[in-house]
Amino acid sequence: MDPINNLTDLFIKFPGIGRRQAKRFAYFIIQSNPSFSERLAREIVNAKNNVRLDPISFQYFTPKNAADIYSPLTLDTSRDSKLLMIVEKDVDIDSIEKSRAYHGRYFVLGGLAPLIDTDLESTIRVRELEKLIEEKGSKDDISEIIFALSANPEGDRTTDLIKQKIVPLQERFKFNISQLGRGFSTGTEVEYSDADTLANALENRK
């Protein structure tokens, strides 16, 4: 297979990228200045080598020094530790932070449950979430879990399945469970929602 098709096949693996757009990316790389391609390759390697995964929130972050283990959001003592928002991916945190309507903690699932897959642990971080809730509940450090997943069939199914999993923990630790409310339209992804829409959805969570 030739290099253009090789690049195209790699770009197709990016979220939301079809073959036509992937091929456009491939031709752009081929036509670009060699210094751009070299810098792109270096930055990809740099990101892979230096970006870390927070062991509590599972958010990716760039440490300021070699000893950093936790992300700035996890270490921020001004945030309400009793609020825990569940999101699909890191970029959802960026969108929600722009709304300035939420000041609690986050947990990144790492994806959504496929409509035909019943093994949640193979696709999203369910066990890690249950462990975190258990730890926070034992310290009386949780009052509400907020589901901030995309308003589509996969997001709804993921929310329902996780709720079923954590009901025993809710009964033990007496926390509330809510999800984004009015203002967050059906079919909408958190990543592409504007700050005002997310602020309204958070204010009207149910």
C-alpha positions in Angstrom: 0.0 0.0 0.0 1.3 3.5 -0.8 2.2 6.2 1.8 -0.9 8.3 1.0 -3.3 5.4 1.7 -1.3 4.5 4.8 -1.7 8.0 6.1 -5.4 8.0 5.2 -6.0 4.8 7.1 -4.4 6.3 10.2 -6.4 9.5 10.0 -9.7 7.6 9.6 -9.1 6.3 13.2 -9.5 9.9 14.5 -13.0 10.5 16.0 -15.5 11.9 13.5 -13.1 11.7 10.5 -14.4 10.0 7.3 -12.3 8.7 4.4 -12.6 11.8 2.3 -11.5 14.1 5.0 -8.7 11.7 6.1 -7.4 11.7 2.5 -7.4 15.5 2.5 -5.3 15.4 5.7 -2.9 13.0 4.0 -2.5 15.2 0.9 -2.0 18.2 3.2 0.9 16.4 5.0 2.5 15.5 1.7 2.2 19.0 0.3 3.3 20.8 3.4 6.8 22.1 4.2 9.1 19.4 5.4 9.7 21.4 8.6 5.9 21.3 9.4 5.8 17.5 9.0 8.9 17.1 11.2 7.5 19.3 13.9 4.1 17.5 13.8 5.9 14.2 14.3 8.0 15.6 17.1 4.9 17.0 18.9 3.0 13.7 18.6 5.9 11.9 20.3 6.3 14.7 22.8 2.7 14.5 23.8 2.8 10.7 24.1 5.9 10.9 26.3 4.9 13.8 28.6 1.1 13.8 29.0 -0.1 11.9 32.0 -3.3 10.3 33.1 -4.7 11.4 36.5 -5.3 8.3 38.6 -8.5 9.7 40.2 -10.3 11.7 37.5 -8.7 9.9 34.6 -8.2 13.3 32.9 -5.1 13.8 30.8 -2.8 16.6 31.9 0.7 18.0 31.3 2.7 17.9 34.5 4.7 21.0 35.5 7.4 18.7 37.0 8.4 15.1 37.1 6.8 14.5 40.5 3.3 15.6 39.5 0.8 12.8 39.7 -2.5 14.6 39.8 -4.1 17.1 37.4 -4.6 20.8 38.5 -8.3 20.2 38.7 -7.9 17.3 41.1 -5.5 19.4 43.3 -7.7 22.5 43.3 -8.9 22.7 46.9 -11.4 25.5 46.1 -13.6 23.0 44.2 -16.5 21.2 45.8 -15.2 17.7 46.4 -18.7 16.4 47.1 -19.9 17.0 43.6 -18.8 14.5 41.0 -19.5 15.0 37.3 -19.3 12.0 34.9 -18.2 12.9 31.4 -17.3 10.9 28.3 -14.0 12.5 27.3 -11.5 15.2 28.3 -12.7 17.8 25.8 -16.1 17.7 27.6 -14.3 19.0 30.7 -13.0 21.9 28.6 -16.5 22.8 27.4 -18.0 22.6 30.9 -15.2 24.7 32.4 -15.9 27.4 29.9 -19.5 27.7 31.2 -18.2 28.6 34.7 -21.3 27.0 36.1 -19.7 24.0 37.7 -17.1 23.9 40.5 -16.9 20.2 41.5 -14.8 17.2 40.6 -14.8 15.2 37.3 -14.6 11.6 36.3 -13.8 10.7 32.6 -15.4 7.5 31.4 -13.2 7.2 28.4 -16.1 6.5 26.0 -19.7 5.5 25.8 -21.3 2.0 26.0 -22.1 0.7 22.5 -25.8 -0.1 21.9 -25.1 -3.8 21.3 -22.4 -4.4 23.9 -23.3 -5.6 27.4 -19.8 -5.7 28.8 -19.3 -2.2 30.2 -15.9 -2.9 31.7 -14.5 -3.5 28.3 -15.4 -0.1 26.9 -15.6 2.4 29.8 -14.2 2.8 33.3 -17.1 1.4 35.4 -15.0 -0.4 38.0 -12.8 2.6 38.5 -15.9 4.8 39.0 -17.4 2.4 41.5 -14.1 2.3 43.4 -14.0 6.1 43.5 -17.6 6.4 44.7 -16.8 3.8 47.4 -13.8 5.7 48.6 -15.6 9.1 48.6 -18.7 7.7 50.2 -16.7 6.1 53.1 -15.3 9.5 53.8 -18.7 11.2 53.6 -17.2 13.2 50.7 -20.0 12.8 48.1 -23.4 14.5 47.9 -24.3 14.3 44.2 -23.2 12.5 41.0 -24.0 14.4 37.8 -24.2 12.6 34.5 -23.0 15.0 31.7 -23.0 12.6 28.8 -24.1 13.3 25.2 -27.9 13.4 24.6 -27.9 10.5 22.1 -28.8 6.8 22.3 -25.3 5.8 23.4 -25.1 8.5 26.1 -28.6 7.6 27.4 -27.8 3.9 27.5 -24.5 4.5 29.3 -26.2 6.7 31.8 -28.9 4.1 32.5 -26.4 1.2 32.8 -24.1 3.0 35.2 -27.1 4.2 37.3 -28.0 0.5 37.7 -24.5 -0.3 38.8 -24.2 2.4 41.4 -27.7 2.1 43.0 -26.3 0.0 45.9 -23.7 2.6 46.6 -26.4 5.4 46.5 -28.4 3.5 49.0 -25.4 3.1 51.3 -24.0 6.6 51.0 -27.2 8.6 50.4 -26.0 10.8 47.5 -28.2 12.3 44.8 -28.0 11.3 41.1 -28.8 13.9 38.4 -28.2 14.6 34.8 -28.1 17.6 32.5 -31.5 19.2 32.1 -33.5 21.4 29.8 -31.4 23.4 27.4 -29.4 20.4 26.3 -31.1 19.2 23.2 -31.5 15.6 22.1 -28.7 14.4 19.9 -26.3 17.0 21.3 -22.7 16.2 22.3 -21.2 18.0 25.3 -18.1 18.8 23.3 -20.0 20.9 20.8 -22.3 22.7 23.2 -21.8 26.4 23.9 -21.1 27.7 27.3 -24.6 29.3 27.8 -26.3 26.0 26.8 -24.2 24.0 29.3 -24.7 26.5 32.1 -28.5 26.3 31.6 -28.4 22.5 31.4 -26.4 22.4 34.7 -28.7 24.8 36.4 -31.7 22.8 35.4 -30.3 19.3 36.0 -32.7 16.8 37.2 
